[in-house]
Amino acid sequence: IYAQLLQQLSCRTISSSARRQVDNMVKEKQKLFQADNGIPVHLKGGAKDAVLYRATMALTVFGSGFVVYELLNAAMPKKA
């Protein structure tokens, strides 16, 4: 009797669990990214893409400058 009750309970909770319906957004994303509107593809995602792009460019410029500074610092002899 307990096995039957446990089986019924487990079947009920698994089958009646709420499932989130996820819409297939591929077609909409394809339309967005393939649109010929003059915006570069790396910025077509919106404001988040613009922030990520600017942060990446800032880190790249800072890193390049720091590398040049360290190379010049290493190339110059230290005066004792």
Secondary structure, 3 states (H helix, E strand, C coil): CHHHHHHHHHHHHHHCCCCCCCCCCHHHHHHHHHCCCCCCHHHCCCHHHHHHHHHHHHHHHHHHHHHHHHHHHHHCCCCC
